[in-house]
Amino acid sequence: MRVTAIKNLIRKDVPIYYRRLFSGVLVIDLITKTVESQVDFTVETKPTGINEVIIDNIGPVDYPLLPLRREVKKYIAVMDEKGGLPG
């Protein structure tokens, strides 16, 4: 399993400045096929300055949820570090 992209990524307006909410379509390469699923997540900046990724919702995917969530969090963290999330 490999996360290849998050398409149609949009940022939702939130009045709390240290929380950023996003929504998009997750593209995942499974062993035999490519699957798309809705994903909602939050990037929250902690008082220490570290960004924490929180997966709020992942649409139904025929794959174990814990490894999928771990890989999605890693992918989002890298996107955030490289400036790939909408401002």
Backbone as XML, in Angstrom:
<?xml version="1.0"?>
<chain id="A" units="angstrom">
  <residue number="1" name="MET">
    <atom name="N" x="0.843" y="-1.172" z="0.000"/>
    <atom name="CA" x="0.000" y="0.000" z="0.000"/>
    <atom name="C" x="0.890" y="1.239" z="0.000"/>
  </residue>
  <residue number="2" name="ARG">
    <atom name="N" x="0.484" y="2.210" z="-0.843"/>
    <atom name="CA" x="1.241" y="3.450" z="-0.944"/>
    <atom name="C" x="0.280" y="4.588" z="-1.255"/>
  </residue>
  <residue number="3" name="VAL">
    <atom name="N" x="0.407" y="5.680" z="-0.527"/>
    <atom name="CA" x="-0.381" y="6.876" z="-0.800"/>
    <atom name="C" x="0.319" y="7.627" z="-1.922"/>
  </residue>
  <residue number="4" name="THR">
    <atom name="N" x="-0.402" y="7.876" z="-3.023"/>
    <atom name="CA" x="0.232" y="8.537" z="-4.165"/>
    <atom name="C" x="-0.119" y="10.016" z="-4.279"/>
  </residue>
  <residue number="5" name="ALA">
    <atom name="N" x="-1.318" y="10.419" z="-3.826"/>
    <atom name="CA" x="-1.705" y="11.821" z="-3.960"/>
    <atom name="C" x="-2.940" y="12.123" z="-3.120"/>
  </residue>
  <residue number="6" name="ILE">
    <atom name="N" x="-3.159" y="13.405" z="-2.917"/>
    <atom name="CA" x="-4.429" y="13.895" z="-2.379"/>
    <atom name="C" x="-4.916" y="14.935" z="-3.382"/>
  </residue>
  <residue number="7" name="LYS">
    <atom name="N" x="-6.005" y="14.603" z="-4.087"/>
    <atom name="CA" x="-6.538" y="15.471" z="-5.132"/>
    <atom name="C" x="-7.631" y="16.367" z="-4.553"/>
  </residue>
  <residue number="8" name="ASN">
    <atom name="N" x="-7.930" y="17.440" z="-5.276"/>
    <atom name="CA" x="-9.008" y="18.375" z="-4.924"/>
    <atom name="C" x="-8.902" y="18.828" z="-3.472"/>
  </residue>
  <residue number="9" name="LEU">
    <atom name="N" x="-7.707" y="19.134" z="-3.038"/>
    <atom name="CA" x="-7.450" y="19.519" z="-1.663"/>
    <atom name="C" x="-7.903" y="20.954" z="-1.433"/>
  </residue>
  <residue number="10" name="ILE">
    <atom name="N" x="-8.777" y="21.144" z="-0.456"/>
    <atom name="CA" x="-9.254" y="22.483" z="-0.113"/>
    <atom name="C" x="-9.084" y="22.711" z="1.381"/>
  </residue>
  <residue number="11" name="ARG">
    <atom name="N" x="-8.858" y="23.969" z="1.739"/>
    <atom name="CA" x="-8.733" y="24.348" z="3.140"/>
    <atom name="C" x="-10.035" y="24.985" z="3.589"/>
  </residue>
  <residue number="12" name="LYS">
    <atom name="N" x="-10.533" y="24.537" z="4.735"/>
    <atom name="CA" x="-11.762" y="25.085" z="5.300"/>
    <atom name="C" x="-11.405" y="26.218" z="6.256"/>
  </residue>
  <residue number="13" name="ASP">
    <atom name="N" x="-12.256" y="27.238" z="6.304"/>
    <atom name="CA" x="-12.015" y="28.370" z="7.194"/>
    <atom name="C" x="-12.354" y="27.999" z="8.630"/>
  </residue>
  <residue number="14" name="VAL">
    <atom name="N" x="-11.411" y="28.278" z="9.531"/>
    <atom name="CA" x="-11.576" y="28.009" z="10.958"/>
    <atom name="C" x="-11.109" y="29.249" z="11.712"/>
  </residue>
  <residue number="15" name="PRO">
    <atom name="N" x="-11.877" y="29.710" z="12.701"/>
    <atom name="CA" x="-11.469" y="30.924" z="13.417"/>
    <atom name="C" x="-10.277" y="30.725" z="14.356"/>
  </residue>
  <residue number="16" name="ILE">
    <atom name="N" x="-9.867" y="29.505" z="14.606"/>
    <atom name="CA" x="-8.733" y="29.234" z="15.486"/>
    <atom name="C" x="-7.465" y="29.224" z="14.636"/>
  </residue>
  <residue number="17" name="TYR">
    <atom name="N" x="-6.529" y="30.116" z="14.935"/>
    <atom name="CA" x="-5.378" y="30.318" z="14.050"/>
    <atom name="C" x="-4.390" y="29.156" z="14.040"/>
  </residue>
  <residue number="18" name="TYR">
    <atom name="N" x="-4.348" y="28.329" z="15.072"/>
    <atom name="CA" x="-3.378" y="27.242" z="15.121"/>
    <atom name="C" x="-3.923" y="25.915" z="14.594"/>
  </residue>
  <residue number="19" name="ARG">
    <atom name="N" x="-5.149" y="25.920" z="14.077"/>
    <atom name="CA" x="-5.735" y="24.718" z="13.474"/>
    <atom name="C" x="-6.061" y="24.989" z="12.017"/>
  </residue>
  <residue number="20" name="ARG">
    <atom name="N" x="-5.684" y="24.063" z="11.146"/>
    <atom name="CA" x="-5.998" y="24.156" z="9.727"/>
    <atom name="C" x="-6.741" y="22.885" z="9.324"/>
  </residue>
  <residue number="21" name="LEU">
    <atom name="N" x="-7.961" y="23.038" z="8.827"/>
    <atom name="CA" x="-8.771" y="21.899" z="8.404"/>
    <atom name="C" x="-8.739" y="21.775" z="6.888"/>
  </residue>
  <residue number="22" name="PHE">
    <atom name="N" x="-8.617" y="20.539" z="6.409"/>
    <atom name="CA" x="-8.534" y="20.269" z="4.980"/>
    <atom name="C" x="-9.461" y="19.129" z="4.603"/>
  </residue>
  <residue number="23" name="SER">
    <atom name="N" x="-9.828" y="19.106" z="3.331"/>
    <atom name="CA" x="-10.649" y="18.037" z="2.783"/>
    <atom name="C" x="-10.162" y="17.761" z="1.368"/>
  </residue>
  <residue number="24" name="GLY">
    <atom name="N" x="-10.187" y="16.485" z="0.977"/>
    <atom name="CA" x="-9.734" y="16.135" z="-0.360"/>
    <atom name="C" x="-10.039" y="14.687" z="-0.691"/>
  </residue>
  <residue number="25" name="VAL">
    <atom name="N" x="-9.521" y="14.254" z="-1.834"/>
    <atom name="CA" x="-9.708" y="12.881" z="-2.297"/>
    <atom name="C" x="-8.346" y="12.189" z="-2.246"/>
  </residue>
  <residue number="26" name="LEU">
    <atom name="N" x="-8.266" y="11.142" z="-1.457"/>
    <atom name="CA" x="-7.043" y="10.382" z="-1.245"/>
    <atom name="C" x="-6.899" y="9.330" z="-2.337"/>
  </residue>
  <residue number="27" name="VAL">
    <atom name="N" x="-5.724" y="9.245" z="-2.973"/>
    <atom name="CA" x="-5.448" y="8.247" z="-3.999"/>
    <atom name="C" x="-4.439" y="7.258" z="-3.414"/>
  </residue>
  <residue number="28" name="ILE">
    <atom name="N" x="-4.831" y="5.973" z="-3.359"/>
    <atom name="CA" x="-4.018" y="4.941" z="-2.733"/>
    <atom name="C" x="-3.760" y="3.821" z="-3.742"/>
  </residue>
  <residue number="29" name="ASP">
    <atom name="N" x="-2.498" y="3.415" z="-3.866"/>
    <atom name="CA" x="-2.146" y="2.248" z="-4.677"/>
    <atom name="C" x="-2.132" y="1.027" z="-3.775"/>
  </residue>
  <residue number="30" name="LEU">
    <atom name="N" x="-3.081" y="0.118" z="-3.990"/>
    <atom name="CA" x="-3.101" y="-1.148" z="-3.278"/>
    <atom name="C" x="-2.369" y="-2.181" z="-4.122"/>
  </residue>
  <residue number="31" name="ILE">
    <atom name="N" x="-2.318" y="-3.396" z="-3.676"/>
    <atom name="CA" x="-1.555" y="-4.424" z="-4.382"/>
    <atom name="C" x="-2.072" y="-4.643" z="-5.803"/>
  </residue>
  <residue number="32" name="THR">
    <atom name="N" x="-3.392" y="-4.696" z="-5.951"/>
    <atom name="CA" x="-3.954" y="-5.035" z="-7.259"/>
    <atom name="C" x="-4.680" y="-3.890" z="-7.952"/>
  </residue>
  <residue number="33" name="LYS">
    <atom name="N" x="-4.893" y="-2.777" z="-7.270"/>
    <atom name="CA" x="-5.683" y="-1.704" z="-7.874"/>
    <atom name="C" x="-5.371" y="-0.356" z="-7.225"/>
  </residue>
  <residue number="34" name="THR">
    <atom name="N" x="-5.871" y="0.702" z="-7.839"/>
    <atom name="CA" x="-5.783" y="2.053" z="-7.295"/>
    <atom name="C" x="-7.167" y="2.459" z="-6.797"/>
  </residue>
  <residue number="35" name="VAL">
    <atom name="N" x="-7.212" y="2.996" z="-5.580"/>
    <atom name="CA" x="-8.479" y="3.335" z="-4.935"/>
    <atom name="C" x="-8.478" y="4.819" z="-4.583"/>
  </residue>
  <residue number="36" name="GLU">
    <atom name="N" x="-9.647" y="5.458" z="-4.727"/>
    <atom name="CA" x="-9.828" y="6.840" z="-4.288"/>
    <atom name="C" x="-10.843" y="6.865" z="-3.163"/>
  </residue>
  <residue number="37" name="SER">
    <atom name="N" x="-10.577" y="7.715" z="-2.156"/>
    <atom name="CA" x="-11.447" y="7.791" z="-0.996"/>
    <atom name="C" x="-11.424" y="9.208" z="-0.434"/>
  </residue>
  <residue number="38" name="GLN">
    <atom name="N" x="-12.535" y="9.646" z="0.116"/>
    <atom name="CA" x="-12.630" y="10.967" z="0.737"/>
    <atom name="C" x="-11.803" y="10.991" z="2.015"/>
  </residue>
  <residue number="39" name="VAL">
    <atom name="N" x="-11.106" y="12.097" z="2.276"/>
    <atom name="CA" x="-10.330" y="12.246" z="3.510"/>
    <atom name="C" x="-10.509" y="13.658" z="4.053"/>
  </residue>
  <residue number="40" name="ASP">
    <atom name="N" x="-10.690" y="13.758" z="5.360"/>
    <atom name="CA" x="-10.740" y="15.027" z="6.077"/>
    <atom name="C" x="-9.676" y="14.957" z="7.164"/>
  </residue>
  <residue number="41" name="PHE">
    <atom name="N" x="-8.863" y="16.014" z="7.266"/>
    <atom name="CA" x="-7.810" y="15.999" z="8.277"/>
    <atom name="C" x="-7.536" y="17.403" z="8.788"/>
  </residue>
  <residue number="42" name="THR">
    <atom name="N" x="-6.869" y="17.451" z="9.945"/>
    <atom name="CA" x="-6.526" y="18.697" z="10.603"/>
    <atom name="C" x="-5.030" y="18.716" z="10.845"/>
  </residue>
  <residue number="43" name="VAL">
    <atom name="N" x="-4.410" y="19.872" z="10.627"/>
    <atom name="CA" x="-3.018" y="20.081" z="10.998"/>
    <atom name="C" x="-3.046" y="21.121" z="12.116"/>
  </residue>
  <residue number="44" name="GLU">
    <atom name="N" x="-2.606" y="20.702" z="13.302"/>
    <atom name="CA" x="-2.646" y="21.578" z="14.476"/>
    <atom name="C" x="-1.223" y="21.871" z="14.935"/>
  </residue>
  <residue number="45" name="THR">
    <atom name="N" x="-0.934" y="23.152" z="15.146"/>
    <atom name="CA" x="0.372" y="23.554" z="15.634"/>
    <atom name="C" x="0.331" y="23.570" z="17.154"/>
  </residue>
  <residue number="46" name="LYS">
    <atom name="N" x="1.168" y="22.760" z="17.769"/>
    <atom name="CA" x="1.244" y="22.661" z="19.224"/>
    <atom name="C" x="1.998" y="23.863" z="19.795"/>
  </residue>
  <residue number="47" name="PRO">
    <atom name="N" x="1.880" y="24.139" z="21.102"/>
    <atom name="CA" x="2.613" y="25.261" z="21.702"/>
    <atom name="C" x="4.133" y="25.149" z="21.552"/>
  </residue>
  <residue number="48" name="THR">
    <atom name="N" x="4.627" y="23.937" z="21.350"/>
    <atom name="CA" x="6.064" y="23.739" z="21.156"/>
    <atom name="C" x="6.505" y="24.042" z="19.724"/>
  </residue>
  <residue number="49" name="GLY">
    <atom name="N" x="5.556" y="24.304" z="18.825"/>
    <atom name="CA" x="5.867" y="24.613" z="17.435"/>
    <atom name="C" x="5.813" y="23.416" z="16.514"/>
  </residue>
  <residue number="50" name="ILE">
    <atom name="N" x="5.530" y="22.244" z="17.051"/>
    <atom name="CA" x="5.456" y="21.021" z="16.252"/>
    <atom name="C" x="4.057" y="20.885" z="15.671"/>
  </residue>
  <residue number="51" name="ASN">
    <atom name="N" x="3.975" y="20.532" z="14.390"/>
    <atom name="CA" x="2.683" y="20.310" z="13.748"/>
    <atom name="C" x="2.244" y="18.869" z="13.942"/>
  </residue>
  <residue number="52" name="GLU">
    <atom name="N" x="0.981" y="18.692" z="14.353"/>
    <atom name="CA" x="0.409" y="17.366" z="14.535"/>
    <atom name="C" x="-0.689" y="17.171" z="13.497"/>
  </residue>
  <residue number="53" name="VAL">
    <atom name="N" x="-0.656" y="16.034" z="12.807"/>
    <atom name="CA" x="-1.664" y="15.695" z="11.804"/>
    <atom name="C" x="-2.701" y="14.798" z="12.463"/>
  </residue>
  <residue number="54" name="ILE">
    <atom name="N" x="-3.969" y="15.191" z="12.351"/>
    <atom name="CA" x="-5.076" y="14.427" z="12.916"/>
    <atom name="C" x="-6.005" y="14.046" z="11.768"/>
  </residue>
  <residue number="55" name="ILE">
    <atom name="N" x="-6.198" y="12.748" z="11.566"/>
    <atom name="CA" x="-7.107" y="12.263" z="10.529"/>
    <atom name="C" x="-8.513" y="12.248" z="11.122"/>
  </residue>
  <residue number="56" name="ASP">
    <atom name="N" x="-9.390" y="13.091" z="10.586"/>
    <atom name="CA" x="-10.755" y="13.168" z="11.090"/>
    <atom name="C" x="-11.644" y="12.102" z="10.471"/>
  </residue>
  <residue number="57" name="ASN">
    <atom name="N" x="-11.464" y="11.851" z="9.176"/>
    <atom name="CA" x="-12.340" y="10.912" z="8.483"/>
    <atom name="C" x="-11.645" y="10.384" z="7.230"/>
  </residue>
  <residue number="58" name="ILE">
    <atom name="N" x="-11.740" y="9.078" z="7.042"/>
    <atom name="CA" x="-11.316" y="8.447" z="5.786"/>
    <atom name="C" x="-12.492" y="7.623" z="5.305"/>
  </residue>
  <residue number="59" name="GLY">
    <atom name="N" x="-12.851" y="7.808" z="4.044"/>
    <atom name="CA" x="-13.957" y="7.040" z="3.477"/>
    <atom name="C" x="-13.644" y="5.548" z="3.470"/>
  </residue>
  <residue number="60" name="PRO">
    <atom name="N" x="-14.631" y="4.733" z="3.142"/>
    <atom name="CA" x="-14.422" y="3.280" z="3.169"/>
    <atom name="C" x="-13.373" y="2.825" z="2.156"/>
  </residue>
  <residue number="61" name="VAL">
    <atom name="N" x="-12.406" y="2.054" z="2.647"/>
    <atom name="CA" x="-11.339" y="1.493" z="1.827"/>
    <atom name="C" x="-11.161" y="0.039" z="2.257"/>
  </residue>
  <residue number="62" name="ASP">
    <atom name="N" x="-10.958" y="-0.831" z="1.289"/>
    <atom name="CA" x="-10.775" y="-2.246" z="1.585"/>
    <atom name="C" x="-9.313" y="-2.506" z="1.939"/>
  </residue>
  <residue number="63" name="TYR">
    <atom name="N" x="-8.889" y="-1.968" z="3.084"/>
    <atom name="CA" x="-7.530" y="-2.119" z="3.564"/>
    <atom name="C" x="-7.556" y="-1.878" z="5.068"/>
  </residue>
  <residue number="64" name="PRO">
    <atom name="N" x="-6.672" y="-2.514" z="5.857"/>
    <atom name="CA" x="-6.658" y="-2.276" z="7.310"/>
    <atom name="C" x="-6.453" y="-0.796" z="7.635"/>
  </residue>
  <residue number="65" name="LEU">
    <atom name="N" x="-7.247" y="-0.291" z="8.551"/>
    <atom name="CA" x="-7.306" y="1.142" z="8.808"/>
    <atom name="C" x="-6.072" y="1.695" z="9.528"/>
  </residue>
  <residue number="66" name="LEU">
    <atom name="N" x="-5.506" y="0.971" z="10.479"/>
    <atom name="CA" x="-4.364" y="1.508" z="11.227"/>
    <atom name="C" x="-3.133" y="1.758" z="10.356"/>
  </residue>
  <residue number="67" name="PRO">
    <atom name="N" x="-2.699" y="0.810" z="9.532"/>
    <atom name="CA" x="-1.551" y="1.122" z="8.664"/>
    <atom name="C" x="-1.871" y="2.215" z="7.649"/>
  </residue>
  <residue number="68" name="LEU">
    <atom name="N" x="-3.106" y="2.251" z="7.181"/>
    <atom name="CA" x="-3.511" y="3.285" z="6.232"/>
    <atom name="C" x="-3.428" y="4.664" z="6.870"/>
  </residue>
  <residue number="69" name="ARG">
    <atom name="N" x="-3.954" y="4.811" z="8.079"/>
    <atom name="CA" x="-3.908" y="6.103" z="8.778"/>
    <atom name="C" x="-2.464" y="6.548" z="9.013"/>
  </residue>
  <residue number="70" name="ARG">
    <atom name="N" x="-1.593" y="5.613" z="9.376"/>
    <atom name="CA" x="-0.184" y="5.933" z="9.631"/>
    <atom name="C" x="0.476" y="6.468" z="8.358"/>
  </residue>
  <residue number="71" name="GLU">
    <atom name="N" x="0.236" y="5.813" z="7.228"/>
    <atom name="CA" x="0.837" y="6.249" z="5.963"/>
    <atom name="C" x="0.271" y="7.597" z="5.499"/>
  </residue>
  <residue number="72" name="VAL">
    <atom name="N" x="-1.022" y="7.807" z="5.694"/>
    <atom name="CA" x="-1.637" y="9.079" z="5.311"/>
    <atom name="C" x="-1.061" y="10.212" z="6.154"/>
  </residue>
  <residue number="73" name="LYS">
    <atom name="N" x="-0.876" y="9.985" z="7.456"/>
    <atom name="CA" x="-0.285" y="11.007" z="8.323"/>
    <atom name="C" x="1.129" y="11.364" z="7.871"/>
  </residue>
  <residue number="74" name="LYS">
    <atom name="N" x="1.927" y="10.356" z="7.521"/>
    <atom name="CA" x="3.287" y="10.604" z="7.038"/>
    <atom name="C" x="3.255" y="11.425" z="5.749"/>
  </residue>
  <residue number="75" name="TYR">
    <atom name="N" x="2.369" y="11.056" z="4.834"/>
    <atom name="CA" x="2.267" y="11.755" z="3.551"/>
    <atom name="C" x="1.875" y="13.219" z="3.763"/>
  </residue>
  <residue number="76" name="ILE">
    <atom name="N" x="0.914" y="13.455" z="4.629"/>
    <atom name="CA" x="0.455" y="14.825" z="4.895"/>
    <atom name="C" x="1.553" y="15.634" z="5.577"/>
  </residue>
  <residue number="77" name="ALA">
    <atom name="N" x="2.275" y="15.028" z="6.518"/>
    <atom name="CA" x="3.356" y="15.736" z="7.204"/>
    <atom name="C" x="4.438" y="16.172" z="6.219"/>
  </residue>
  <residue number="78" name="VAL">
    <atom name="N" x="4.780" y="15.305" z="5.277"/>
    <atom name="CA" x="5.783" y="15.664" z="4.262"/>
    <atom name="C" x="5.251" y="16.779" z="3.369"/>
  </residue>
  <residue number="79" name="MET">
    <atom name="N" x="3.974" y="16.688" z="2.977"/>
    <atom name="CA" x="3.376" y="17.753" z="2.154"/>
    <atom name="C" x="3.426" y="19.090" z="2.886"/>
  </residue>
  <residue number="80" name="ASP">
    <atom name="N" x="3.135" y="19.079" z="4.182"/>
    <atom name="CA" x="3.129" y="20.304" z="4.978"/>
    <atom name="C" x="4.543" y="20.893" z="5.081"/>
  </residue>
  <residue number="81" name="GLU">
    <atom name="N" x="5.528" y="20.043" z="5.290"/>
    <atom name="CA" x="6.921" y="20.516" z="5.386"/>
    <atom name="C" x="7.407" y="21.143" z="4.087"/>
  </residue>
  <residue number="82" name="LYS">
    <atom name="N" x="6.960" y="20.595" z="2.949"/>
    <atom name="CA" x="7.394" y="21.092" z="1.653"/>
    <atom name="C" x="6.524" y="22.234" z="1.133"/>
  </residue>
  <residue number="83" name="GLY">
    <atom name="N" x="5.479" y="22.611" z="1.896"/>
    <atom name="CA" x="4.604" y="23.700" z="1.470"/>
    <atom name="C" x="3.563" y="23.285" z="0.465"/>
  </residue>
  <residue number="84" name="GLY">
    <atom name="N" x="3.187" y="22.012" z="0.434"/>
    <atom name="CA" x="2.230" y="21.507" z="-0.548"/>
    <atom name="C" x="0.771" y="21.643" z="-0.149"/>
  </residue>
  <residue number="85" name="LEU">
    <atom name="N" x="0.503" y="22.103" z="1.080"/>
    <atom name="CA" x="-0.890" y="22.285" z="1.504"/>
    <atom name="C" x="-1.348" y="23.695" z="1.167"/>
  </residue>
  <residue number="86" name="PRO">
    <atom name="N" x="-2.620" y="23.854" z="0.785"/>
    <atom name="CA" x="-3.123" y="25.192" z="0.439"/>
    <atom name="C" x="-3.061" y="26.147" z="1.622"/>
  </residue>
  <residue number="87" name="GLY">
    <atom name="N" x="-2.761" y="27.396" z="1.340"/>
    <atom name="CA" x="-2.652" y="28.409" z="2.390"/>
    <atom name="C" x="-3.894" y="29.117" z="2.573"/>
  </residue>
</chain>
